[in-house]
Amino acid sequence: MSVEMKSRFGPTALITGASDGIGRAFAEALAAQGFNLVLVARRETVLQAVAKDLTVKHGIKAQVIAADLSDPRATVDLLKRTERLPIGLLVAAAEFGSIGPFFGTRCRVRGEHG
């Protein structure tokens, strides 16, 4: 880990959505820089595999927390479980989305009146 990164963010990064996609890419990049990781996502078995891979490749420590962050109680639990860790960097890459039209009947387009 570069001295600048270590002094700026500390030794540990927490990454939500770490099981795949951009969250997984951040986990890989930060592990390569020597960050210890707290990996958060819903699929524990996938997270365990990611943690093992990054630990072997980069010699870092990786903790896994399986949580569905769309549940408000999961956020409280996550804070409790990590409160004693030296986390200095958060990557919030957990996906949230909904299905439906982008513009609904209550959406007002600029210039539209009435």
DSSP file (Angstrom, degrees, kcal/mol; ACC not computed):
  #  RESIDUE AA STRUCTURE BP1 BP2  ACC     N-H-->O    O-->H-N    N-H-->O    O-->H-N    TCO  KAPPA ALPHA  PHI   PSI    X-CA   Y-CA   Z-CA
    1    1 A M              0   0    0      0, 0.0    33,-0.1     0, 0.0    32,-0.1   0.000 360.0 360.0 360.0 136.2    0.0    0.0    0.0
    2    2 A S     >  -     0   0    0      1,-0.1     4,-2.5    31,-0.1     5,-0.2  -0.356 360.0-121.7 -67.3 150.4    1.4    3.4   -0.8
    3    3 A V  H  > S+     0   0    0      1,-0.2     4,-2.6     2,-0.2     5,-0.2   0.883 113.0  53.1 -59.8 -39.5    2.3    5.6    2.1
    4    4 A E  H  > S+     0   0    0      2,-0.2     4,-1.9     1,-0.2    -1,-0.2   0.929 110.2  45.8 -63.2 -46.2   -0.1    8.3    0.9
    5    5 A M  H  >>S+     0   0    0      2,-0.2     4,-2.8     1,-0.2     5,-0.6   0.920 114.0  49.3 -63.1 -43.3   -3.1    5.9    0.7
    6    6 A K  H  X5S+     0   0    0     -4,-2.5     4,-1.9     1,-0.2    -2,-0.2   0.920 113.8  44.3 -64.5 -44.1   -2.3    4.4    4.1
    7    7 A S  H  <5S+     0   0    0     -4,-2.6    -1,-0.2    -5,-0.2    -2,-0.2   0.808 118.2  45.7 -71.3 -27.6   -2.0    7.7    5.8
    8    8 A R  H  <5S+     0   0    0     -4,-1.9    -2,-0.2    -5,-0.2    -1,-0.2   0.889 132.1  11.9 -81.1 -41.2   -5.1    9.0    4.1
    9    9 A F  H  <5S-     0   0    0     -4,-2.8     3,-0.3     1,-0.2    -3,-0.2   0.580  94.7-130.8-118.4 -14.0   -7.5    6.1    4.5
   10   10 A G     << -     0   0    0     -4,-1.9    -1,-0.2    -5,-0.6    -2,-0.1  -0.308  44.2 -56.6  84.4-175.6   -6.0    3.7    7.0
   11   11 A P  S    S+     0   0    0      0, 0.0    25,-2.9     0, 0.0     2,-0.4   0.631 109.0  59.3 -84.1 -13.9   -5.6    0.0    6.7
   12   12 A T  E     -ab  36  87A   0     74,-1.2    76,-2.4    -3,-0.3    77,-1.1  -0.943  53.0-168.7-129.4 137.7   -9.1   -1.2    6.0
   13   13 A A  E     -ab  37  89A   0     23,-2.5    25,-2.3    -2,-0.4     2,-0.5  -0.952  13.2-147.3-118.5 140.6  -11.8   -0.6    3.4
   14   14 A L  E     -ab  38  90A   0     75,-2.8    77,-2.9    -2,-0.4     2,-0.5  -0.929  17.0-170.2-105.7 128.6  -15.4   -1.7    3.5
   15   15 A I  E >   -ab  39  91A   0     23,-2.9    25,-2.8    -2,-0.5     3,-0.5  -0.970   7.6-159.4-125.3 119.9  -17.0   -2.5    0.2
   16   16 A T  E 3  S+ab  40  92A   0     75,-2.7    77,-1.0    -2,-0.5    25,-0.2  -0.700  82.3  28.0 -91.7 151.4  -20.7   -3.1   -0.3
   17   17 A G  T >  S+     0   0    0     23,-1.4     3,-0.8    -2,-0.3     7,-0.4   0.825  78.7 149.5  69.8  31.0  -21.8   -5.1   -3.4
   18   18 A A  T <   +     0   0    0     22,-2.0    23,-0.2    -3,-0.5    -2,-0.1   0.482  45.8  80.7 -79.8  -2.7  -18.4   -6.8   -3.2
   19   19 A S  T 3  S-     0   0    0     21,-0.3     2,-0.3     1,-0.1    -1,-0.2   0.771 107.0 -19.7 -79.3 -23.6  -19.6  -10.2   -4.7
   20   20 A D  S X> S+     0   0    0     -3,-0.8     4,-1.2    30,-0.0     3,-0.8  -0.953 102.4  31.0-163.5-177.8  -19.5   -9.0   -8.4
   21   21 A G  H 3> S-     0   0    0     -2,-0.3     4,-2.0     1,-0.2     5,-0.1  -0.206 118.0 -15.2  60.3-143.2  -19.4   -6.1  -10.8
   22   22 A I  H 3> S+     0   0    0      1,-0.2     4,-2.5     2,-0.2    -1,-0.2   0.828 136.3  58.2 -67.3 -31.9  -17.9   -2.8   -9.8
   23   23 A G  H <> S+     0   0    0     -3,-0.8     4,-2.2    -6,-0.4    -1,-0.2   0.920 107.8  46.6 -62.4 -42.7  -17.8   -3.8   -6.1
   24   24 A R  H  X S+     0   0    0     -4,-1.2     4,-2.4    -7,-0.4    -2,-0.2   0.895 110.7  53.2 -64.8 -39.9  -15.7   -6.8   -6.9
   25   25 A A  H  X S+     0   0    0     -4,-2.0     4,-2.4     1,-0.2    -2,-0.2   0.901 109.4  48.3 -63.3 -41.1  -13.4   -4.7   -9.1
   26   26 A F  H  X S+     0   0    0     -4,-2.5     4,-2.9     2,-0.2     5,-0.3   0.910 109.6  53.2 -64.1 -41.3  -12.9   -2.2   -6.2
   27   27 A A  H  X S+     0   0    0     -4,-2.2     4,-2.4     1,-0.2    -2,-0.2   0.928 110.8  46.6 -58.8 -45.4  -12.1   -5.1   -3.9
   28   28 A E  H  X S+     0   0    0     -4,-2.4     4,-2.1     2,-0.2    -2,-0.2   0.931 114.3  47.0 -61.5 -47.0   -9.5   -6.5   -6.3
   29   29 A A  H  X S+     0   0    0     -4,-2.4     4,-0.9     1,-0.2    -2,-0.2   0.906 114.9  45.2 -65.1 -42.5   -7.9   -3.0   -6.8
   30   30 A L  H  <>S+     0   0    0     -4,-2.9     5,-2.4     2,-0.2     3,-0.4   0.883 111.7  51.9 -71.8 -37.2   -7.8   -2.2   -3.1
   31   31 A A  H ><5S+     0   0    0     -4,-2.4     3,-1.7    -5,-0.3    -1,-0.2   0.901 105.5  56.2 -62.5 -39.5   -6.5   -5.6   -2.1
   32   32 A A  H 3<5S+     0   0    0     -4,-2.1    -1,-0.2     1,-0.3    -2,-0.2   0.777 105.7  52.2 -62.4 -26.1   -3.7   -5.2   -4.7
   33   33 A Q  T 3<5S-     0   0    0     -4,-0.9    -1,-0.3    -3,-0.4    -2,-0.2   0.422 126.4-102.6 -89.8   0.8   -2.8   -1.9   -2.9
   34   34 A G  T < 5 +     0   0    0     -3,-1.7    -3,-0.2     1,-0.3     2,-0.2   0.531  68.7 149.7  95.0   6.7   -2.6   -3.8    0.4
   35   35 A F      < -     0   0    0     -5,-2.4    -1,-0.3    -8,-0.1     2,-0.2  -0.520  45.0-131.0 -71.1 137.8   -5.9   -2.8    2.0
   36   36 A N  E     -a   12   0A   0    -25,-2.9   -23,-2.5    -2,-0.2     2,-0.4  -0.616  35.3-140.9 -75.6 151.9   -7.5   -5.3    4.4
   37   37 A L  E     -ac  13  62A   0     24,-2.7    26,-2.9    -2,-0.2     2,-0.5  -0.906  27.8-159.2-127.9 146.7  -11.2   -5.6    3.4
   38   38 A V  E     -ac  14  63A   0    -25,-2.3   -23,-2.9    -2,-0.4     2,-0.5  -0.984  27.9-158.8-113.5 113.2  -14.6   -6.0    4.8
   39   39 A L  E     -ac  15  64A   0     24,-3.3    26,-2.7    -2,-0.5     2,-0.4  -0.831  10.1-173.7-101.1 124.5  -16.7   -7.5    2.0
   40   40 A V  E     +ac  16  65A   0    -25,-2.8   -22,-2.0    -2,-0.5   -23,-1.4  -0.967  23.7 117.4-124.4 131.2  -20.5   -7.0    2.2
   41   41 A A  E     - c   0  66A   0     24,-1.3    26,-2.2    -2,-0.4    27,-0.1  -0.945  65.3 -99.6-171.3 175.8  -23.1   -8.5   -0.1
   42   42 A R  S    S+     0   0    0     -2,-0.3     2,-1.1    24,-0.2    26,-0.1   0.859 100.2  73.8 -76.4 -36.1  -26.1  -10.8    0.1
   43   43 A R     >  -     0   0    0      1,-0.2     4,-2.3    24,-0.1     3,-0.2  -0.666  57.5-176.6 -91.6  96.9  -24.5  -14.0   -1.2
   44   44 A E  H  > S+     0   0    0     -2,-1.1     4,-2.7     1,-0.2     5,-0.2   0.870  80.2  53.7 -61.5 -41.1  -22.2  -15.3    1.5
   45   45 A T  H  > S+     0   0    0      1,-0.2     4,-1.7     2,-0.2    -1,-0.2   0.890 111.2  46.6 -64.7 -37.5  -20.8  -18.3   -0.4
   46   46 A V  H  > S+     0   0    0      2,-0.2     4,-2.3     1,-0.2    -1,-0.2   0.922 112.2  50.7 -68.0 -43.2  -19.7  -16.0   -3.3
   47   47 A L  H  X S+     0   0    0     -4,-2.3     4,-3.1     1,-0.2    -2,-0.2   0.902 107.3  53.9 -60.4 -41.0  -18.2  -13.5   -0.8
   48   48 A Q  H  X S+     0   0    0     -4,-2.7     4,-2.4     1,-0.2    -1,-0.2   0.906 109.3  48.2 -60.3 -41.4  -16.3  -16.3    0.9
   49   49 A A  H  X S+     0   0    0     -4,-1.7     4,-2.4     2,-0.2    -1,-0.2   0.908 112.4  48.3 -65.6 -42.0  -14.8  -17.3   -2.5
   50   50 A V  H  X S+     0   0    0     -4,-2.3     4,-2.6     2,-0.2     5,-0.2   0.935 112.0  49.8 -62.8 -46.3  -13.9  -13.6   -3.3
   51   51 A A  H  X S+     0   0    0     -4,-3.1     4,-2.3     1,-0.2    -2,-0.2   0.913 111.8  47.7 -59.9 -44.1  -12.3  -13.2    0.2
   52   52 A K  H  X S+     0   0    0     -4,-2.4     4,-2.4    -5,-0.2     5,-0.2   0.929 112.2  49.8 -63.1 -45.4  -10.2  -16.4   -0.2
   53   53 A D  H  X S+     0   0    0     -4,-2.4     4,-2.6     1,-0.2    -2,-0.2   0.930 114.2  43.8 -59.0 -48.0   -9.1  -15.4   -3.7
   54   54 A L  H  X S+     0   0    0     -4,-2.6     4,-2.4     2,-0.2     6,-0.6   0.858 112.6  52.6 -69.6 -35.1   -8.0  -11.9   -2.6
   55   55 A T  H  X S+     0   0    0     -4,-2.3     4,-1.8    -5,-0.2    -1,-0.2   0.925 113.8  42.8 -65.1 -44.6   -6.3  -13.2    0.5
   56   56 A V  H  < S+     0   0    0     -4,-2.4    -2,-0.2    -5,-0.2    -1,-0.2   0.939 119.1  43.6 -66.9 -47.1   -4.2  -15.7   -1.4
   57   57 A K  H  < S+     0   0    0     -4,-2.6    -2,-0.2    -5,-0.2    -1,-0.2   0.875 130.5  20.1 -66.6 -39.2   -3.4  -13.3   -4.2
   58   58 A H  H  < S-     0   0    0     -4,-2.4    -3,-0.2    -5,-0.2    -1,-0.2   0.460  93.1-123.1-119.1  -3.0   -2.5  -10.3   -2.2
   59   59 A G     <  +     0   0    0     -4,-1.8     2,-0.2    -5,-0.3    -4,-0.2   0.812  65.5 134.0  66.6  30.0   -1.8  -11.5    1.4
   60   60 A I        -     0   0    0     -6,-0.6     2,-0.4    -5,-0.1    -1,-0.2  -0.529  59.5-108.8-103.0 172.6   -4.4   -9.3    2.9
   61   61 A K        -     0   0    0     -2,-0.2   -24,-2.7    -3,-0.1     2,-0.4  -0.865  33.2-170.8 -99.4 138.8   -7.1  -10.0    5.5
   62   62 A A  E     -c   37   0A   0     -2,-0.4     2,-0.4   -26,-0.2   -24,-0.2  -0.984   7.1-163.6-135.1 124.7  -10.7  -10.1    4.3
   63   63 A Q  E     -c   38   0A   0    -26,-2.9   -24,-3.3    -2,-0.4     2,-0.4  -0.868  12.7-145.5-105.0 139.7  -13.8  -10.3    6.5
   64   64 A V  E     -c   39   0A   0     -2,-0.4     2,-0.4   -26,-0.2   -24,-0.2  -0.892  16.2-179.8-109.1 132.2  -17.1  -11.3    5.0
   65   65 A I  E     -c   40   0A   0    -26,-2.7   -24,-1.3    -2,-0.4     2,-0.6  -0.941  15.5-153.2-130.3 111.0  -20.5  -10.0    6.1
   66   66 A A  E     +c   41   0A   0     -2,-0.4     2,-0.3   -26,-0.2   -24,-0.2  -0.733  35.4 146.4 -83.8 121.9  -23.5  -11.3    4.4
   67   67 A A        -     0   0    0    -26,-2.2     2,-0.9    -2,-0.6   -24,-0.1  -0.987  50.1-135.2-157.3 144.3  -26.2   -8.7    4.5
   68   68 A D    >   -     0   0    0     -2,-0.3     3,-2.0     1,-0.1     6,-0.3  -0.873  21.7-166.3 -99.5  99.6  -29.1   -7.4    2.4
   69   69 A L  T 3  S+     0   0    0     -2,-0.9     6,-0.1     1,-0.3    -1,-0.1   0.464  78.2  77.5 -73.4  -0.2  -28.6   -3.7    2.7
   70   70 A S  T 3  S+     0   0    0      4,-0.1    -1,-0.3     3,-0.0     3,-0.0   0.648  81.6  80.3 -77.7 -13.6  -32.1   -2.9    1.4
   71   71 A D  S X> S-     0   0    0     -3,-2.0     3,-1.7     1,-0.1     4,-0.9  -0.845  80.2-145.4 -90.6 117.5  -33.3   -3.9    4.9
   72   72 A P  H 3> S+     0   0    0      0, 0.0     4,-1.2     0, 0.0     3,-0.4   0.799  98.2  60.2 -55.5 -30.5  -32.8   -0.9    7.2
   73   73 A R  H 3> S+     0   0    0      1,-0.2     4,-2.2     2,-0.2     5,-0.2   0.798  95.6  62.6 -67.6 -27.2  -32.0   -3.3   10.1
   74   74 A A  H <> S+     0   0    0     -3,-1.7     4,-2.6    -6,-0.3    -1,-0.2   0.859  99.4  53.8 -67.0 -34.9  -29.0   -4.7    8.1
   75   75 A T  H  X S+     0   0    0     -4,-0.9     4,-2.4    -3,-0.4    -1,-0.2   0.922 108.8  48.1 -65.0 -44.1  -27.3   -1.3    8.1
   76   76 A V  H  X S+     0   0    0     -4,-1.2     4,-2.1     1,-0.2    -2,-0.2   0.921 113.2  48.5 -61.5 -44.4  -27.6   -1.0   11.9
   77   77 A D  H  X S+     0   0    0     -4,-2.2     4,-2.5     2,-0.2    -2,-0.2   0.899 109.5  52.6 -62.4 -41.7  -26.2   -4.6   12.2
   78   78 A L  H  X S+     0   0    0     -4,-2.6     4,-1.3     1,-0.2    -2,-0.2   0.921 108.7  49.9 -61.3 -44.6  -23.4   -3.7    9.8
   79   79 A L  H  X S+     0   0    0     -4,-2.4     4,-0.9     1,-0.2     3,-0.4   0.913 112.1  48.0 -60.8 -43.0  -22.4   -0.7   11.9
   80   80 A K  H >< S+     0   0    0     -4,-2.1     3,-0.5     1,-0.2     4,-0.3   0.910 111.3  50.2 -63.1 -42.3  -22.4   -2.7   15.1
   81   81 A R  H 3< S+     0   0    0     -4,-2.5    -1,-0.2     1,-0.2    -2,-0.2   0.690 120.4  34.5 -72.7 -18.1  -20.3   -5.5   13.5
   82   82 A T  H >< S+     0   0    0     -4,-1.3     3,-1.9    -3,-0.4     5,-0.3   0.384  82.3 106.3-115.8   2.4  -17.7   -3.1   12.2
   83   83 A E  T << S+     0   0    0     -4,-0.9    -2,-0.1    -3,-0.5    -1,-0.1   0.754  84.7  45.6 -60.8 -25.5  -17.5   -0.4   14.9
   84   84 A R  T 3  S+     0   0    0     -4,-0.3    -1,-0.3    -3,-0.1    -2,-0.1   0.416  92.4 100.2 -97.2   1.6  -14.2   -1.6   16.3
   85   85 A L  S <  S-     0   0    0     -3,-1.9     2,-2.0     1,-0.1    -3,-0.0  -0.621  81.1-118.8 -88.9 147.8  -12.5   -2.0   12.9
   86   86 A P        +     0   0    0      0, 0.0   -74,-1.2     0, 0.0     2,-0.5  -0.387  48.9 167.2 -82.2  62.4  -10.1    0.6   11.5
   87   87 A I  E     +b   12   0A   0     -2,-2.0   -74,-0.2    -5,-0.3   -77,-0.1  -0.664  12.8 159.4 -83.0 123.7  -12.2    1.4    8.5
   88   88 A G  E     +     0   0A   0    -76,-2.4     2,-0.4    -2,-0.5   -75,-0.2   0.442  60.6  51.2-120.1  -5.1  -11.1    4.5    6.7
   89   89 A L  E     -b   13   0A   0    -77,-1.1   -75,-2.8     2,-0.0     2,-0.5  -0.994  58.8-167.7-140.7 130.3  -12.5    3.9    3.2
   90   90 A L  E     -b   14   0A   0     -2,-0.4     2,-0.6   -77,-0.2   -75,-0.2  -0.973   3.9-169.2-118.7 128.0  -16.1    3.0    2.2
   91   91 A V  E     -b   15   0A   0    -77,-2.9   -75,-2.7    -2,-0.5     2,-1.3  -0.948   8.5-162.9-113.4 108.4  -17.0    1.9   -1.3
   92   92 A A  E     +b   16   0A   0     -2,-0.6   -75,-0.1   -77,-0.2   -77,-0.1  -0.702  35.5 141.1 -94.7  86.8  -20.8    1.9   -1.6
   93   93 A A        +     0   0    0     -2,-1.3   -70,-0.3   -77,-1.0     2,-0.2   0.225  21.3 130.3-113.5  12.0  -21.3   -0.3   -4.7
   94   94 A A        -     0   0    0     -3,-0.1     2,-0.2     1,-0.1   -77,-0.1  -0.495  59.1-121.9 -68.6 135.3  -24.3   -2.3   -3.6
   95   95 A E        +     0   0    0     -2,-0.2     2,-0.4     2,-0.0    -1,-0.1  -0.543  31.9 177.4 -81.6 140.5  -26.9   -2.1   -6.3
   96   96 A F        +     0   0    0     -2,-0.2     2,-0.3     2,-0.0    -2,-0.0  -0.988  15.5 146.9-137.2 134.5  -30.4   -0.8   -5.6
   97   97 A G        -     0   0    0     -2,-0.4     2,-0.3     2,-0.0    -2,-0.0  -0.983  29.0-147.1-157.8 165.9  -33.0   -0.5   -8.3
   98   98 A S        -     0   0    0     -2,-0.3     2,-0.5     2,-0.1    -2,-0.0  -0.945  21.2-121.1-136.1 160.5  -36.6   -0.7   -9.0
   99   99 A I        +     0   0    0     -2,-0.3    -2,-0.0     3,-0.0     0, 0.0  -0.872  63.2  75.9-105.7 132.5  -38.6   -1.8  -12.0
  100  100 A G  S    S-     0   0    0     -2,-0.5    -2,-0.1     4,-0.0     2,-0.1  -0.860  82.7 -41.3 153.6 174.8  -41.0    0.5  -13.7
  101  101 A P        -     0   0    0      0, 0.0     3,-0.1     0, 0.0    -2,-0.0  -0.367  40.0-139.7 -68.0 143.2  -41.1    3.5  -16.0
  102  102 A F  S    S+     0   0    0      1,-0.2     2,-0.7    -2,-0.1    -3,-0.0   0.925  97.1  45.3 -66.3 -45.0  -38.6    6.2  -15.6
  103  103 A F  S    S-     0   0    0      4,-0.1    -1,-0.2     2,-0.0     2,-0.1  -0.900  80.4-174.4-102.2 116.5  -41.2    8.8  -16.2
  104  104 A G    >   -     0   0    0     -2,-0.7     3,-1.2    -3,-0.1    -2,-0.0  -0.338  44.3 -88.8 -99.0-175.7  -44.4    8.2  -14.3
  105  105 A T  T 3  S+     0   0    0      1,-0.3    -1,-0.0    -2,-0.1    -2,-0.0   0.732 127.0  50.5 -68.4 -21.0  -47.7   10.0  -14.5
  106  106 A R  T 3  S+     0   0    0      2,-0.1     2,-0.3     0, 0.0    -1,-0.3   0.474  85.0 109.1 -95.6  -1.8  -46.6   12.4  -11.7
  107  107 A C    <   -     0   0    0     -3,-1.2     2,-0.5     1,-0.0    -4,-0.1  -0.557  57.0-151.7 -77.4 134.6  -43.3   13.3  -13.4
  108  108 A R        -     0   0    0     -2,-0.3     2,-0.3     4,-0.0     3,-0.1  -0.928   5.7-144.4-110.2 127.6  -43.1   16.8  -14.8
  109  109 A V    >   -     0   0    0     -2,-0.5     3,-2.6     1,-0.1    -6,-0.0  -0.656  38.4 -87.8 -86.9 144.2  -40.9   17.5  -17.7
  110  110 A R  T 3  S+     0   0    0     -2,-0.3    -1,-0.1     1,-0.3     3,-0.1  -0.225 115.9  19.5 -53.5 134.0  -39.1   20.9  -17.8
  111  111 A G  T 3  S+     0   0    0      1,-0.3     2,-0.4    -3,-0.1    -1,-0.3   0.287  94.1 124.1  88.7 -11.0  -41.3   23.4  -19.5
  112  112 A E    <   -     0   0    0     -3,-2.6     2,-0.4     2,-0.0    -1,-0.3  -0.683  39.6-172.3 -85.7 134.7  -44.5   21.4  -19.0
  113  113 A H              0   0    0     -2,-0.4    -4,-0.0     1,-0.1    -3,-0.0  -0.932 360.0 360.0-124.2 148.3  -47.3   23.2  -17.1
  114  114 A G              0   0    0     -2,-0.4    -1,-0.1     0, 0.0    -2,-0.0   0.429 360.0 360.0 109.9 360.0  -50.6   22.0  -15.8
